[in-house]
């Protein structure tokens, strides 16, 4: 049961981060395709991150933050550093 709870919490966290990323990306007026090109991943990967299906590595999070003009804290925690 603890494993299921931990998995559910990780999934919820990925979805929260993905939602924040989508908002920040849209505020920056960058499409998924353009962001994907800037950070050298597929558009599908960006979509999966935004929907919480995939997690980002710290390196990818940093690249995305630079590409959309925010901090990694903005994406991860919803706060400016």
SULMO-V366402 format. One record per helix or strand of 2 or more residues. SS is the DSSP state (H for helix, E for strand). FROM is the first residue (numbers start at 1). TO is the last residue. Records with the same first field share a line. If there is no record, write none. Layout:
SS = FROM-TO  FROM-TO
This chain:
H = 2-27  32-39  43-51  58-68  72-76
